[in-house]
């Protein structure tokens, strides 16, 4: 079996770096069972967002949401966002639908994800 890696984009690494060390360790600790779930399933246990053939999955870790996709080496983490940030976003935008549906339909979310690739 090949090595499973969790790869952070520069934006995701920056998201993590802004958190207190204890919170970083908690989030990373919650990743422990993730390799088996990602390799051994069709990711049905995770939120799913789709746009233009691009599929992201959402993994909840306490008050944070980790947005990732499968990668040939494991998973590629695009963003780690506070749920309060999303709540604020929904409130300001007047969005009244489920979290995953709202995000996948919002072009600004996909711009946020794409900007992580170019930074």
C-alpha positions in Angstrom: 0.0 0.0 0.0 1.3 3.4 -0.9 1.7 6.3 1.6 -1.4 8.4 2.1 -0.7 12.1 2.3 -2.7 15.1 3.4 -1.5 18.0 1.3 -2.4 21.6 2.2 -2.7 24.3 -0.4 -0.9 27.5 0.6 -4.3 29.0 1.5 -5.2 26.1 3.7 -1.8 26.2 5.3 -2.3 29.9 6.0 -5.8 29.2 7.4 -4.2 26.7 9.8 -1.3 29.0 10.7 -3.7 31.7 11.9 -5.1 29.3 14.5 -3.8 28.7 18.0 -1.4 25.7 18.2 -3.9 23.7 20.3 -6.6 24.1 17.7 -4.2 23.1 14.9 -3.4 20.0 16.8 -7.0 19.2 17.5 -7.9 19.6 13.8 -4.9 17.5 12.7 -5.8 14.9 15.3 -9.3 14.5 13.9 -7.7 13.6 10.6 -6.4 10.3 12.0 -9.2 8.2 10.7 -9.6 10.1 7.5 -7.3 8.0 5.3 -9.3 4.9 5.8 -12.5 6.7 5.1 -11.3 8.4 2.0 -9.6 5.3 0.5 -12.3 2.8 1.6 -15.4 4.7 0.6 -17.1 6.8 -2.0 -17.0 9.7 0.5 -20.7 9.4 1.2 -20.1 10.4 4.8 -18.8 13.8 3.8 -20.6 16.9 2.5 -20.2 17.2 -1.3 -20.0 20.4 -3.4 -19.9 20.3 -7.2 -19.3 22.9 -9.9 -18.2 22.5 -13.5 -17.0 19.0 -12.9 -15.0 20.0 -9.9 -15.9 18.1 -6.7 -15.0 19.1 -3.2 -15.9 17.4 0.0 -16.5 18.9 3.4 -15.2 17.4 6.6 -16.5 18.9 9.9 -14.0 19.2 12.7 -15.7 20.9 15.7 -16.4 24.5 14.7 -14.4 24.2 11.5 -15.0 23.0 8.0 -12.2 21.4 6.0 -12.8 21.5 2.2 -10.8 18.9 0.3 -10.7 16.7 -2.8 -9.2 13.3 -3.6 -5.7 13.4 -4.9 -3.5 10.7 -6.4 -1.4 10.8 -3.2 -4.3 11.1 -0.7 -6.3 14.3 -0.2 -5.7 17.9 -1.1 -7.0 20.4 1.5 -8.1 23.6 -0.1 -9.5 25.6 2.9 -10.0 25.3 6.6 -12.8 27.7 7.6 -14.6 28.5 10.8 -18.2 27.6 10.8 -18.9 31.1 12.2 -17.3 32.6 9.1 -19.8 30.6 6.9 -22.7 31.6 9.2 -21.7 35.2 8.8 -21.5 34.7 5.0 -24.9 33.1 4.8 -26.4 35.8 7.0 -24.9 38.7 5.0 -25.9 37.0 1.7 -29.4 36.2 2.8 -28.9 32.5 1.9 -31.6 30.2 3.3 -30.6 26.8 1.9 -28.3 24.0 3.2 -24.6 24.7 3.7 -23.4 22.5 0.9 -26.0 23.5 -1.6 -25.5 27.2 -0.9 -21.7 26.9 -1.3 -21.8 24.9 -4.5 -24.2 27.4 -6.1 -22.1 30.4 -5.1 -19.4 31.4 -7.6 -17.6 33.3 -4.9 -16.9 30.1 -3.0 -15.4 28.5 -6.1 -13.3 31.7 -6.7 -12.1 31.3 -3.1 -11.1 27.7 -3.9 -9.4 28.6 -7.2 -7.5 31.4 -5.6 -5.9 28.8 -3.2 -4.4 27.0 -6.2 -2.8 30.1 -7.6 -1.3 31.4 -4.3 
